[in-house]
């Protein structure tokens, strides 16, 4: 009888311990309030399904800066996406581990919360799918998500932060992707001189800037429309061709001949800080871009109709170029780029 009582006591004790071990810890992780700036389009759907949170954004920013995402611990997202260059860099083409040179120019990371597609050819439609690409690409980080997770699991600070960001789920691939996307959703640039003029917030254009704005409305706004300064379309605008045989523009994604050398129209926000310009850094300066349009672009069967209708060029006088450049400099957001 004593043995039976002892056994029942031990069983009850073990059951109680088991219940205590399975108690879930709830982490307080408030959502961050993101506001749509004046005149901007609505957020894309992913912002609502992966809402930025206090710890999710903190984790994403930490990962964005961490070189352990690369195979040899030498390259982070921030190595190529530098804040003072609107989260782009100064290289014609992206440079990864061991100095490997990629296919294209590094695009700036700004206003991702409003974009419909990502990258030069639009091969990414959901931002949460983007972080894996540089991690596994040979010319970028050349690692694997399992290798990255293995490194992060050795760091107690990461374990704690992942748990806080994703309610105790620990370090996961989805946690990496979602947190980096959350951080990037917060990178909103909407406080340039142009924005302050449009909002009537105490700024006014100089005469040259105002004339440049008019030139922009006459000759640029067809492609660089909305407050994002891009209509997010894909166009062949006759820029010099990339000699890399891997390049085919949008047709690398769609397989369609008519998409050959079409690229997504880039935003002009912070354009003064994202040189060189073009899908593989064909132009060192803004002036060189304007000169090229003025002199005439390359012929192509699928050249954008706007250029075809104007004899393959956008005619600009030297004065108009000066004015247009003055206006484009008003799109610089000193707070965003940290200057």
N, C-alpha and C positions, 0 to 999 in steps of 0.2 A: 504493500500500500504506500509506504514511504517513497519507494522508487517511482510509483505512478505519479504521486504528487510532485516529486522533484522533476519528472519528465514534463509534466504539464506546465510547471513554472518556467523551465528552460524554453519550452516551445513558445509560451506567451512573451517571454523576454526577447527571443529572436524575432518574433513577429512584430513587436514594438519597434525594435531596431530597424527592421526592414522598412516599416512605414516611415520612420524618420529619415532613412537614407533616400527615399524617393520623393521627399517634399521638394517641390519646385521653387526656386528662388525667382521672384519677380523683380526686374530691374526697371527703375524709373528712367525713361529715355524720351524726353519731350520732343515733339515735332518742332521744327524751325519754321517760322512764318516767312515765306518768300512772297514778295509782292511783284506783280506785273508792272513794269515801268510805264510811264505815260506813253501812249501810242503804240506800245508793243503788242504783238499777237498773244494769244492765250498760250499757256504752257503746253508742252506736248503731253501725251497720255501717260508716259512713263513717270513723270514727276509725281503723279497722283498714285501710281501703283508702287512706287519706291520713294515714299516721301522722305525728304531729308530730315534727319533727327540730330539731336545734340551730339550723341556719341557716334552715330553713323558717319557724320561729316568729319568729326575729329579723327576717326579711324581712317576714312578715305584720304584725308590730307596727309596723315602719317605714312600710309602706303604709297601715296603719290611721290613722296620724297625719299622712299626707301630703295636703296640700290640692291637689296637682297631679292628683288623681283627678277634680277638678271642672273644668268648662269655663273658669271664670275664676280658678282657683287660690285660691279663697276658703274652700272647705268640704272637710273631711276626714271620714272615718268618726267620728273622735273629737270632731268638732264637735257631734254629736248624741248620741254614746255616750260620756258623761263618767264616768270611773271613780268619782268621789265620789257619783254617783247610780246606782251599780250598772250603769254603762254605759248609762244612759238620760239624759234631760235634764229640765228644769223647764218645758218648753213644753207647752201643751195639744195642739198638733199640731206635727209635725216642720217645721223651717224650713230651706230649702235656699239655693241661690245667689240673690243679688239679693233676699233676704227672701221668697222664694216659700214659701207655706204649703201643706203637704201635706194628705193626707186624714185621717191618723190620728196618734195619740200614738206617740212613739218608744218601742219596747219595750226593756227592759233586755237586755243581752247577758251572760248568765250561765248556766252549766251547759248550754251548747249541745251538749256531747258526749253528753248523755243524752236529748236531745229527738228526737221522731219527726218532727215537722213544725215549720215556722218561720213567723213573722209572725202577725198577728192572725187572718188567714183561712186559714192553712195552705197558702198558694199555693206555698211552697217545701218540698220534701221532702228535699232534699240540701243541706247547708250550703254546699258548694262552688258551688252555683248562685246563691247569694244576692248575692255582691259585685257582680255585673254590674247588678243591679236598681237600686241607688241611683246607680251611675255613669251610666246612660242615662236615668233618670227625670227628666222636665222639672222637677218640683218639688223635686228633690234636687240632683244634681250636673250633670245635663244635658250630659253629655259622651258619648264613645264609647270603646270599648276600644282602638281603633286610635289615637285621639288620646292616650290615656293612655300607651300603649306608646311612642309617639313622644316624649313628654316624658321618660319614664324612660330611654330609650336615650341621652339627652344627658348622663346622670349616670353617670360611671365607677364610683361606689360601688355603684349599683344593678346595673350589669352584673356586677361581681364577686360581689355577694351572690346574685343569681339563679343564677349559675354554681355557686356553692357549695351553694345550696339544692337545685338540680335537675341536678346532675352535668354542668354545662357546656352545658345546653340554651339558655342565654341568656334574654332577656326574652320571655316568652310570655304569652298570655291565661290559659292554664291555670295557669301559675306564679303569676300574680296571684291567681286565685281560690283555688287550693289553699293558698297560704301564708297568706292572710287567714283561711281556715277553720282552718288549723293553729293560728294564734295564738288564735283564738276558742275552740278546743277546750281550751286551757290555762286559760281563765277559769272556774275551778271555785270556787264559793262553798259551803263546807261546814264553816266554823269559827265559827259564831255561838254565842251563849250557849246557845241551844237545843241545838245539836250537842254542846256540851261537857256539858250536863246528860244528854242521851241516852247519851253515851259514858261517863258517870260520870267525867268528867275534871276533877273538882274544883269544878264549878259546881253551884249549886242554884237553883231558881226561888224568887222571893219568894212570899208567900202570894197576892198579887194575880195574879202571873204564872201560878201553878199553877191558880188558879181560872179564869183566862182560857184556859188550855190545855184545861180541862174544857169550857168553853163552846165552844171551837173543835171539840173532838171531837163535841160534841152537834149543832152547827149549821153547821159549815163543811167538815168533812172529806170529805163526800160528793163535793165537786168539787175541793177542794184537798188531794188525797191523795198518798201516797208522800212520800219525803224531798225530792222536788222541790217539794212543796206545789202540785202541779197534776196532775190526771189526764190532761191533754193532750186532753181532749175539747172539742167545740164545742157551745156552749149559748147560747140566747137567755134572758137573765136579766132582761129588761124594763128595761134602762137607758134613759135619755133618748136619743132618736134624733138621729143626725147629720143636719143639714139639707142636707148636700152630696148632690146627686142621684146622685153616683157611688157612694155607699155602699150596700151590700147585704149586708155581712157575708160569711159563708162561701159564700153563693150566687153571689158574683162568681167563685168558682172552680168550683163544681160545676154551676151553672145550675139547681139544684133549689130550688123554692119553699119547701120545708120547711127549707132552710138560711138563709132570709132573716133577717138580723141575728143569726145565730149567730156567736160569736167564740170563739177558743181560750181556755180558762180560764188566766189568767195565774198564774205562780208568785207566792207570797207572800214568798219570800226577799228580804231587804233592802227590804221593802215600805215601811218608814219613810223610805226615801231616794229613792223613785221617783215622788213626786207630780208632777203631778196624776194622777188615776186614771180609768180607763175608756178605751175605744177612741179617743176624741177628747178626753180630758182633761175629762170632764164634771164631775168632783168634785175640788175643791182639796185636801181633807183626807180622812184615813181616817174621821174622825168623820162627815163628810158621807156617805160611802158607807154606813156602818152605819145612820145615820138614814134613808137612802133605803130600805134593805131593811126597816127596821122600819115605816116609814110605808106601804109598799106600792109595788110596781113596776108598770110599764106592762103592760096586758093584751096578749096576742098569741096567735094560734092555735097557734104552736109554742113558747110559753113553756115553760121547763123544768118537767117534771112535779113536781119537788121544790117549786117555788114554787106551782104550781097546786094541789097538795094542801094547801098552807098559806095559802089565800086570797091568793095573790100577794104574800106577804111572808115575811120571816124575823123573827119577833117577838124583840125584844131589850130588856131593861130598861136603864135608864141605867147601873146598876151593872155589868151584863153587858158593856155597851159599853166601859166603863172597863177592865174585866178583860181583854176580848178585845184591846183596843189594847195593853195592857201585855204580853200574850203575843206579839203580832205584832212588838213592838219587840225581843223576844229573837231574832228571825230576822235581825237585822242582823249582818253579818260585817265587823267593823272592819278586819281585815287585807285583805279583798277590796276594799273601797271606798277603802282607803288612808287611813283616819283612825285 
